[in-house]
């Protein structure tokens, strides 16, 4: 949900850093019907900048679910909770893969999984295929 043009060289760096996979659901761009988008993790309307430390590669669905949100309600505590930040948070400290499902290890992971619907049944089936393909990049 960007209003600022992301220069091609910057986009290339974001795509390469992400291994061409969505940094939220892990969908490889190869298995997407649309080109992955460059997400402003902190949306511009909240003061986020168009710089590598605030950009993440996101598939169309994740970028749509996330929109310009930077927080949501934790489904377990009902507290307003910041979303997972791919540049500042280490994926493996927040998520774990069990078969194809994301298991939250933190409040922000739980909140992000709910808001972006990262464990909906269709994506679980697809993620199994991506994992089997060996094309998925599991962040560390
Ligand atoms: Zn995604």
py3Dmol code that shows the C-alpha trace and the ligand (Angstrom):
import py3Dmol

protein = """\
ATOM      1  CA  UNK A   1       0.000   0.000   0.000  1.00  0.00           C
ATOM      2  CA  UNK A   2       2.680   2.389  -1.093  1.00  0.00           C
ATOM      3  CA  UNK A   3       2.218   5.829  -2.534  1.00  0.00           C
ATOM      4  CA  UNK A   4       5.908   6.394  -3.164  1.00  0.00           C
ATOM      5  CA  UNK A   5       7.590   4.921  -6.226  1.00  0.00           C
ATOM      6  CA  UNK A   6      10.116   2.274  -5.260  1.00  0.00           C
ATOM      7  CA  UNK A   7      13.095   2.542  -7.635  1.00  0.00           C
ATOM      8  CA  UNK A   8      13.830  -0.623  -9.639  1.00  0.00           C
ATOM      9  CA  UNK A   9      17.247  -1.126  -8.036  1.00  0.00           C
ATOM     10  CA  UNK A  10      15.756  -0.902  -4.540  1.00  0.00           C
ATOM     11  CA  UNK A  11      12.991  -3.343  -5.508  1.00  0.00           C
ATOM     12  CA  UNK A  12      15.609  -5.742  -6.878  1.00  0.00           C
ATOM     13  CA  UNK A  13      17.470  -5.627  -3.552  1.00  0.00           C
ATOM     14  CA  UNK A  14      14.254  -6.314  -1.615  1.00  0.00           C
ATOM     15  CA  UNK A  15      13.362  -9.256  -3.880  1.00  0.00           C
ATOM     16  CA  UNK A  16      16.859 -10.705  -3.688  1.00  0.00           C
ATOM     17  CA  UNK A  17      17.071 -10.348   0.104  1.00  0.00           C
ATOM     18  CA  UNK A  18      13.755 -12.181   0.436  1.00  0.00           C
ATOM     19  CA  UNK A  19      14.767 -14.936  -1.951  1.00  0.00           C
ATOM     20  CA  UNK A  20      11.706 -13.991  -4.050  1.00  0.00           C
ATOM     21  CA  UNK A  21       9.414 -15.233  -1.246  1.00  0.00           C
ATOM     22  CA  UNK A  22       6.748 -13.300   0.619  1.00  0.00           C
ATOM     23  CA  UNK A  23       8.277 -12.353   3.952  1.00  0.00           C
ATOM     24  CA  UNK A  24       4.969 -12.942   5.743  1.00  0.00           C
ATOM     25  CA  UNK A  25       3.443 -16.177   4.378  1.00  0.00           C
ATOM     26  CA  UNK A  26       6.644 -17.409   2.636  1.00  0.00           C
ATOM     27  CA  UNK A  27       4.874 -17.842  -0.736  1.00  0.00           C
ATOM     28  CA  UNK A  28       7.473 -18.064  -3.518  1.00  0.00           C
ATOM     29  CA  UNK A  29       6.778 -15.503  -6.246  1.00  0.00           C
ATOM     30  CA  UNK A  30       7.001 -18.387  -8.709  1.00  0.00           C
ATOM     31  CA  UNK A  31       3.797 -19.820  -7.169  1.00  0.00           C
ATOM     32  CA  UNK A  32       1.914 -16.542  -7.195  1.00  0.00           C
ATOM     33  CA  UNK A  33      -0.563 -15.390  -9.796  1.00  0.00           C
ATOM     34  CA  UNK A  34       0.627 -11.821  -9.357  1.00  0.00           C
ATOM     35  CA  UNK A  35       3.982 -10.166  -8.886  1.00  0.00           C
ATOM     36  CA  UNK A  36       4.969  -9.780  -5.235  1.00  0.00           C
ATOM     37  CA  UNK A  37       4.765  -6.234  -3.921  1.00  0.00           C
ATOM     38  CA  UNK A  38       7.160  -4.117  -1.921  1.00  0.00           C
ATOM     39  CA  UNK A  39       5.538  -3.493   1.464  1.00  0.00           C
ATOM     40  CA  UNK A  40       6.351  -0.536   3.666  1.00  0.00           C
ATOM     41  CA  UNK A  41       6.502  -2.418   6.990  1.00  0.00           C
ATOM     42  CA  UNK A  42       5.791   0.851   8.764  1.00  0.00           C
ATOM     43  CA  UNK A  43       3.394   2.523   6.346  1.00  0.00           C
ATOM     44  CA  UNK A  44       4.288   5.941   5.055  1.00  0.00           C
ATOM     45  CA  UNK A  45       1.267   7.446   6.809  1.00  0.00           C
ATOM     46  CA  UNK A  46       2.864   6.339  10.109  1.00  0.00           C
ATOM     47  CA  UNK A  47       6.215   7.909   9.172  1.00  0.00           C
ATOM     48  CA  UNK A  48       7.759   4.858   7.471  1.00  0.00           C
ATOM     49  CA  UNK A  49      10.380   5.550   4.835  1.00  0.00           C
ATOM     50  CA  UNK A  50      11.124   4.073   1.424  1.00  0.00           C
ATOM     51  CA  UNK A  51      14.431   2.598   2.571  1.00  0.00           C
ATOM     52  CA  UNK A  52      15.639  -1.007   2.702  1.00  0.00           C
ATOM     53  CA  UNK A  53      15.278  -1.181   6.475  1.00  0.00           C
ATOM     54  CA  UNK A  54      11.534  -0.498   6.165  1.00  0.00           C
ATOM     55  CA  UNK A  55      10.719  -2.558   3.091  1.00  0.00           C
ATOM     56  CA  UNK A  56       9.670  -6.179   2.828  1.00  0.00           C
ATOM     57  CA  UNK A  57       8.566  -8.374  -0.038  1.00  0.00           C
ATOM     58  CA  UNK A  58       4.897  -9.314   0.319  1.00  0.00           C
ATOM     59  CA  UNK A  59       2.530 -11.301  -1.845  1.00  0.00           C
ATOM     60  CA  UNK A  60      -0.614  -9.538  -3.005  1.00  0.00           C
ATOM     61  CA  UNK A  61      -2.788 -11.277  -0.389  1.00  0.00           C
ATOM     62  CA  UNK A  62      -0.537 -10.532   2.582  1.00  0.00           C
ATOM     63  CA  UNK A  63      -0.107  -6.930   1.483  1.00  0.00           C
ATOM     64  CA  UNK A  64      -3.892  -6.625   1.159  1.00  0.00           C
ATOM     65  CA  UNK A  65      -4.578  -8.174   4.589  1.00  0.00           C
ATOM     66  CA  UNK A  66      -1.884  -6.019   6.215  1.00  0.00           C
ATOM     67  CA  UNK A  67      -2.686  -2.782   4.434  1.00  0.00           C
ATOM     68  CA  UNK A  68      -1.164   0.107   6.345  1.00  0.00           C
ATOM     69  CA  UNK A  69      -1.627  -1.610   9.718  1.00  0.00           C
ATOM     70  CA  UNK A  70       1.310  -1.742  12.113  1.00  0.00           C
ATOM     71  CA  UNK A  71      -0.591  -3.347  15.009  1.00  0.00           C
ATOM     72  CA  UNK A  72      -3.735  -5.321  15.739  1.00  0.00           C
ATOM     73  CA  UNK A  73      -5.522  -7.027  18.605  1.00  0.00           C
ATOM     74  CA  UNK A  74      -3.791 -10.082  20.049  1.00  0.00           C
ATOM     75  CA  UNK A  75      -6.468 -12.812  19.847  1.00  0.00           C
ATOM     76  CA  UNK A  76      -5.300 -14.301  23.150  1.00  0.00           C
ATOM     77  CA  UNK A  77      -4.860 -11.215  25.347  1.00  0.00           C
ATOM     78  CA  UNK A  78      -7.092  -8.687  23.551  1.00  0.00           C
ATOM     79  CA  UNK A  79      -4.185  -6.223  23.832  1.00  0.00           C
ATOM     80  CA  UNK A  80      -3.131  -3.923  20.991  1.00  0.00           C
ATOM     81  CA  UNK A  81       0.031  -5.563  19.731  1.00  0.00           C
ATOM     82  CA  UNK A  82       2.623  -4.561  17.144  1.00  0.00           C
ATOM     83  CA  UNK A  83       2.811  -6.755  14.068  1.00  0.00           C
ATOM     84  CA  UNK A  84       5.845  -8.844  13.177  1.00  0.00           C
ATOM     85  CA  UNK A  85       8.474  -6.562  11.578  1.00  0.00           C
ATOM     86  CA  UNK A  86      10.558  -8.539   9.048  1.00  0.00           C
ATOM     87  CA  UNK A  87      13.509  -6.138   9.343  1.00  0.00           C
ATOM     88  CA  UNK A  88      13.649  -5.768  13.118  1.00  0.00           C
ATOM     89  CA  UNK A  89      12.344  -9.139  14.310  1.00  0.00           C
ATOM     90  CA  UNK A  90      14.082 -12.455  13.819  1.00  0.00           C
ATOM     91  CA  UNK A  91      11.578 -14.850  12.209  1.00  0.00           C
ATOM     92  CA  UNK A  92      12.750 -17.901  14.178  1.00  0.00           C
ATOM     93  CA  UNK A  93      12.180 -16.090  17.479  1.00  0.00           C
ATOM     94  CA  UNK A  94       8.548 -15.463  16.570  1.00  0.00           C
ATOM     95  CA  UNK A  95       7.452 -18.378  14.390  1.00  0.00           C
ATOM     96  CA  UNK A  96       7.930 -22.080  14.132  1.00  0.00           C
ATOM     97  CA  UNK A  97       6.780 -24.340  11.314  1.00  0.00           C
ATOM     98  CA  UNK A  98       4.800 -27.425  12.248  1.00  0.00           C
ATOM     99  CA  UNK A  99       4.100 -29.271   9.045  1.00  0.00           C
ATOM    100  CA  UNK A 100       2.932 -26.258   7.017  1.00  0.00           C
ATOM    101  CA  UNK A 101       1.360 -24.298   9.887  1.00  0.00           C
ATOM    102  CA  UNK A 102       2.959 -21.321  11.607  1.00  0.00           C
ATOM    103  CA  UNK A 103       3.110 -21.805  15.355  1.00  0.00           C
ATOM    104  CA  UNK A 104       3.365 -18.428  17.110  1.00  0.00           C
ATOM    105  CA  UNK A 105       6.164 -18.057  19.643  1.00  0.00           C
ATOM    106  CA  UNK A 106       5.265 -14.468  20.583  1.00  0.00           C
ATOM    107  CA  UNK A 107       2.333 -12.125  20.938  1.00  0.00           C
ATOM    108  CA  UNK A 108       3.282 -10.279  17.761  1.00  0.00           C
ATOM    109  CA  UNK A 109       3.468 -13.555  15.823  1.00  0.00           C
ATOM    110  CA  UNK A 110       0.027 -14.587  17.103  1.00  0.00           C
ATOM    111  CA  UNK A 111      -1.364 -11.187  16.152  1.00  0.00           C
ATOM    112  CA  UNK A 112       0.269 -11.224  12.715  1.00  0.00           C
ATOM    113  CA  UNK A 113      -0.918 -14.776  11.978  1.00  0.00           C
ATOM    114  CA  UNK A 114      -4.483 -13.732  12.746  1.00  0.00           C
ATOM    115  CA  UNK A 115      -4.474 -10.429  10.846  1.00  0.00           C
ATOM    116  CA  UNK A 116      -2.761 -11.798   7.732  1.00  0.00           C
ATOM    117  CA  UNK A 117      -4.640 -15.134   7.993  1.00  0.00           C
ATOM    118  CA  UNK A 118      -1.345 -16.980   7.655  1.00  0.00           C
ATOM    119  CA  UNK A 119      -2.810 -20.349   8.679  1.00  0.00           C
ATOM    120  CA  UNK A 120      -6.006 -20.363   6.620  1.00  0.00           C
ATOM    121  CA  UNK A 121      -6.724 -23.818   5.223  1.00  0.00           C
ATOM    122  CA  UNK A 122      -5.976 -23.006   1.596  1.00  0.00           C
ATOM    123  CA  UNK A 123      -2.569 -21.520   2.343  1.00  0.00           C
ATOM    124  CA  UNK A 124      -1.664 -24.529   4.495  1.00  0.00           C
ATOM    125  CA  UNK A 125      -2.238 -26.812   1.517  1.00  0.00           C
ATOM    126  CA  UNK A 126      -0.246 -24.501  -0.733  1.00  0.00           C
ATOM    127  CA  UNK A 127       2.584 -24.103   1.807  1.00  0.00           C
ATOM    128  CA  UNK A 128       2.944 -27.883   1.959  1.00  0.00           C
ATOM    129  CA  UNK A 129       3.550 -27.861  -1.787  1.00  0.00           C
ATOM    130  CA  UNK A 130       6.029 -24.972  -1.540  1.00  0.00           C
ATOM    131  CA  UNK A 131       7.932 -26.819   1.185  1.00  0.00           C
ATOM    132  CA  UNK A 132       7.977 -29.994  -0.919  1.00  0.00           C
ATOM    133  CA  UNK A 133       9.217 -27.990  -3.916  1.00  0.00           C
ATOM    134  CA  UNK A 134      12.296 -26.850  -2.016  1.00  0.00           C
ATOM    135  CA  UNK A 135      11.764 -23.339  -3.371  1.00  0.00           C
ATOM    136  CA  UNK A 136      10.552 -21.877  -0.106  1.00  0.00           C
ATOM    137  CA  UNK A 137      12.989 -19.811   1.913  1.00  0.00           C
ATOM    138  CA  UNK A 138      12.490 -20.342   5.624  1.00  0.00           C
ATOM    139  CA  UNK A 139      13.853 -17.257   7.383  1.00  0.00           C
ATOM    140  CA  UNK A 140      16.269 -17.641  10.281  1.00  0.00           C
TER     141      UNK A 140
END
"""
ligand_1 = """\
1
ZN
Zn 2.219 -13.618 1.621
"""
view = py3Dmol.view(width=600, height=400)
view.addModel(protein, "pdb")
view.setStyle({"model": 0}, {"cartoon": {"style": "trace"}})
view.addModel(ligand_1, "xyz")
view.setStyle({"model": 1}, {"stick": {}})
view.zoomTo()
view.show()
